[in-house]
Amino acid sequence: MPEVLNLKSKIENALPAELASLMKAAGKLACEQGQGLYLVGGVVRDLMLGQKNFDLDLVVEGDAIRLAEKLSKIKKGKLSIYPHFGTAKLEWKEWSVDLATARSETYAKPGALPSTKPSTLAQDLSRRDFTINTMAIHLDPSRFGELIDLHSGRDDLENKIIRVLHERSFIDDATRIWRGIRYEKRLDFRLEENTLKLLKQDISMLDTISGDRIRYELECVFKEESPEKALRRAEELGVLAKLHPALRATSWLAQKFKVARKFSHPDLPSFELYLAILTYPLNSKEKEELISYLNLPKPIAKTLRDSTNIKSELVALAKAELKPSRIYRILHGYAPAAVQANLLGSDSQLAGENIQLFLNKLRYLKPVLSGKDLIRTGIPSGPRIKEILEQLLEAKLDGKVTTRKDEEDLVKR
């Protein structure tokens, strides 16, 4: 019988004291209620890899909501309850923890969201995507820190392997295809031979998944440190083409993504900026097809359309000695991410400089005088006010006025 691995010291050393103490308190509470409590999933994997992960997922053999309610009296914070799913979320300070009742799943048809019912920890772990995500840790005080490994996840972790649990894994839920690629590149692991064979064989099952769920997986890819690696692998395997056949994960894309990260530092680039760069080479029709397929929200769809429109103005933006007011007129009103995508995507140095001027300065300029100020000078309310404000803005953009007095003099003239 293999030796039981205890991760108590890893929990205490790798997690903030606030989270470690919460798990001990929760384990004690669950024990008093006659319930089993376990730390599960990605956080267990990352603890064993020595990687930072503070997203705590706890599984309760019993009633997660009842335990969460008791726990919220110890850890004062915001408690959100989801009775339909048997789950709860407790948030306090900068921390949060998710509690879920152990459950089993059945799929009515490929790609459908599963039907669930309360079950045991063993069945809960067997419904998960990859073996490295099936490990759990006892939180009961008498066994605190003991590893539960029913699917040889520890071996696969040591051998750097991504392995599905069963032959129908990608058929039941094809979003696992995107997750497998993401984990492979994030962890620098490899898809196990049979898993890779099943993935290639079941790529068509991505057609059973809704655009919203595919979009969520793409959002997760873009939250990775280097999403271009996952996209490149997705192209190699024929998965990227399922988003749209015209998409490519080229060296150009990788370089633009790196520049986007410098541009957005210390934050990560937004989903819409990454998507605008990924789709930058696509034409209007191809973008519309992708917008429809991913069921993109209106603001993000606008960003992609705006990016195309700005791209058609790059020749105008590349003209020498372009007045700042003209640059402003060309770019004003477009989504910022679309403007940024064109700054990164344009091959023209002059167009890039003009876009940079707009982003850094011009878009923030406005006249000191307001419409109310103009009315107070005796100008009647109406279209004339708007005309004068437009002239003031243009003069401000082009440096013809700099002070309030300059603006007042211009209005008098």
N, C-alpha and C positions, 0 to 999 in steps of 0.2 A: 504494500500500500504506500503510495507516494507521501512524502512528508508534507504536513500541513504548513503552508506559508502564512505567517502572521505579518500584517502590514501596519500594525498599531504605531510603530515608531515613524513609518513613512507618513502616516496621516498627521501625526503630531508635528513632524518637522517640515512637511511640504505644504500643509494647509495653514492659513491664518488661524491663530488661536481661537478666534470668534467662531469659525466654522467647525473646528475640531471639537470645541466644547458643546456646540449645538448637537453634533452627532452623538456625543456621549449622553447628553440629556434626553435626546429623542430615543436612543436605544433603551435607556432606563425606563422611560415612560411606556414604550411599547411592551417591554417585558412585564411591567406592572399590569398592563391591560391584557396580557396573554397573547400578544401579537408578535410576529417575527418582523424585524426591520433590517434592511440591507441597503448598502451603498452600491449602486450598479452603473454599468455602462462606461461611457467615455472617460469619466473621472477616474475610474479604477485603472483603465488602460494607461492613462497619462501618469497616474501615480507610479505605476510600475516602470514607465519609461523615463521617469524623472522630469516630466514636462508639466508646466503650469496649467492648471485647469480648476477653476473655482465654481464651475456649474454643478451643483450637487443635485443628483437624482436619487431619491430614496424610494424603495419599493417596500410596501407593507403587505405581509400575509395577514389579511384581516380587513380593517376599515381605515383607509388613508385619511379620509376626511375627519373622522373622529379623533385620530391621532394628531392631525394638524391643528384642530381646535384646542386640544389640550396643550400642545406645544406653543401655541400663540399666547397662552397665558403666562408662559415662562419667558419667551422671547417676544416682548411687546413689538408689534409691527403690523403691517397690512396683510390681512389674510384674504386670499381670493379662492373661492370654492367652485368646483365644476362637477356637480352631482351626477350629470349624465355620463361623465367619463370616470367618475370615482377618483378624481384628482384634486389637489389643492396646491397653492403656491403661497409661501410665507416670505415676506420681504421686510427687512429692517436695515437701517443705516444704508450702507452700499451693498449689502448682501441679499441673497435670496436662495431659497431651497424649494425644489419641487418634490411633492409626495404623491405617489400613485399606488392604488390598490393593485396587487399582483393580478395579472390577467392572461387569458389565452385568447388566441385570435383564429378566426376562420374567414376565408375569402370567398364570397359568393361567385365572383368571376375575376379573371385577371385584371389588375389595375383598379379594382374597386377598393374603397376604403374598407378595412376589415371590421367584422362584427366581433365584439369582445365580451367576455364574461369573467367574473372574478375567479381566480385560480390560485395555483401554487407558484412559488418562486421558480421552481424548475421549469414549469410551462411558460412562465413569463420570459425566462432567459432564452428558451428554445424558439421564441417567435422573433428574435432579433436578427439583424442583418448579417453581421460577420462575427466569426468566433472571437476575435479580439475585443468585441464589444459585449460579450456574454458573461464576463466575469463579474462577481459580486463580492462584497465584504460584509461579514457579520457585524452588526452593531449592538447585539445583545451584550450586556456587561460581562457575562461569563465567557463569551467567545469573541469579544471586541477585537476587530482587526483580522480575523481569520478569512483567508481567501476561499471562495467557492468557485471552482472551475470545472464545469460539467461538460465543456465542449473543447477542451485542450487549447483554450485561448492563450494560456501562458506559453505553451510550446510554439504556437504560431507567432506570438509576440517576439520570442527569442530568435525565431528563424526569419523574422521580418516578412511574414506572409499574410495576405488578405484572402480569407477563405469563407465562402458562404456555408450555411448550415445544412442545406439540402438542395436537391436537384431543381426544385420548382421555385427557388428563391426569387429569381429575376422575373419569372412568370407571374408570381403572386404580386410582386411590387417592383416594377421596372425602375423606379426612382433609385433603387439600390445600385443600378448601373453607374449613375452619376456619383453616388456616394463612394462606391468602390474605387473609382478613378481618383476622387478627391483624397481619400485616405492614402491610396498608393503614393501619390505625389507629396502629400503633406508629411507623411512619416518616412518617405524614401524606402517603402516596402515594395513588394511585387505581388501581383495577382497570382494566386496559386494556379497551377496548370489547368485543373478541371474547372475552377471558377472562371478562368479566362475563356475557356472553351464554351462554357454556359453563357457567359456574357455576350460573346460574339454571336452565338446561336440564337439568343433571345433579344437582340437589339430591336427587332420589330415590335416587341412588347411595349416599347416606349409610346407606341401609338395608342395604347390603352390608358395612358395617363393624361389627366387634364392639363391644360396650359398653365393654370395657376400653380399646380404642384411642380411642373417642370421649371417654372419661373423661380419658385422657392429654391430649388436645387441649384439653379444658376446663381441666385443671390448668395448661396452658401459658398459656391466656387469663388465668387468675387470677394468674399471675406477672407480667403486664404492669403498667406504671405506672398505667394507668387502664382496667381491664378492662371497665368499663361502656360505653366507646366501642365496643369490639369487639362486645359483646352487643347494643348498640343497632343496629349495622350488621347483625348476624346476624338480628335481628328484622325489619328492613326488607327483607332479602333472602329471608325465609321459612326461614332456617336454624335459628333458635332454636326454632321450632315443632317441628323434628324431634327436639329433646331432649324436649320435652313441649308440647302445644298450649296449656297453661294458662300457660306462662312468659311474662313481659313484662319488657322492659328500659325501665322508666319513669323519669321524673325522680325519683320517690321512691327507686327502686333506686340511681340515681346518687348521690343525697344520702347514702343509708345506707352505700354503699361508701366514700364520702369520710370519713364519721365513723368507719367501721371502721378506716381507715388511720391516723387520728389516735389511735384507741384502741390500735392495735397498734404504733405507732411506738416504736423505729426499725425494727422488723421489718415485713414485709408481713403482712396478715391471712392466716391459714391457709386452705387449700383448704376445710376444713369450715365455717369461719366465713362465707366468701364464699358457699358453696353454701347454707348455712342461711338467709342473708339473701335470696339469689335465690329460694329456694323458700318463703320465709316466708308469702306470700299463698296458697300451695297448701293444699288440704285433705289429710286423711290418705290418702285413696285415690289422689289424684294424686301424692303423695310416694312412695307404695309403687310406683306405676308407674315413676317415675323411678329409684328405688332398683334396681328390677329391670332396667330398660333399661341403666343405667350399670354394672350389676354391682358396686355399691358395696361396699367392704369393711365388715365388721360395725361397727367403731367409727364410721365416717362415717354409715352407715345409722342407727345408734343416735342420733347427733347430730340427724339430721333428725326422727326420731320423738320424741325428747326435746323438740325445739323446739315441736312440735305440742302435746305434753302440757303444757308450761309455758304456752303461749299460752292454754290452757283454764283456767289458774289466775290469769290476769292480773286478773280481777275481785277475787279474794281478796287478791291482792298490792296492790291499789289501795285497800284499806281504811285509814282513818285510825287512828293509834296502834296499829299492828300490832306485837305483841311480836317482838323479834329472834328468839326461839326459834321462833316460828311461821313467820317468813320462812325460817329455816334449814330447818325441817321440809318446807316446800313445795319448796325448791330443791335440797336436799341429794341427791346421788346422780345428778343429771343431768350430762350432758357439758358442760364449761365453755363450749364454742362455742355450744351450744344456749341456755345462760343469757345469753351475750353477745348472741346474735341477738335475744333477746327484750328485752334492755335497749335495743338499737338500734331494734327494730321496734315496741315498745309506744308507744301514743299517750298513755298516762297518766303524768303527771309523778310522781305518788305511787308508782305501781308501779315506775317507773324508778329512783326514789330507793331503794326497798327492795331492788331487784335489785342496785343499785350497792353498797349496804351489805353485801349477801351476798358480792359479788365482792371487795370491798376488805378486808373484815374478818371477817365471820361464818364463812366457810368455813375460815378458818385457826385458829379457836379450838378448844381442847380442854382438858379438865381436867388439872391438874398431877398428880393422883393417878391411878395405874394400877390395873389389876385385881390385880396382885401386891401393891401397897400395901394394898389393901382386905383381901386374904387375910391379910397380916401383922398386921392389926388384930384378927383373929379371926373375920372373916366367912367362912363356909364357901364353897368353890368351888361355882359353880352359877348358875342363872338370876338369883338375887338380886344377884350381882355386876354383871351387865349392867344390871339395873334401877337400881342406885345410880349407875353410871357415866352412864346416861342422865339421871338427875336432876341429877347434878353438871354435865353439859354444859349442860342447860337453865338452871341457875342461873348458870353462867358466861356464857352468851349474853345473859341478861337482866340481867347486872351485879349479881346478888345475892351472888356470891362473886368475889373478885379475887385472893386469896392462897392459898397452900397451907394456912395455918391456918384460913382461912374454909372451905375444902373439908373439912378434918378435923372442924371443928365441925359442919358440916352432916351428915357421915357419922355422928357420934355421936348427933345428934338423930334 
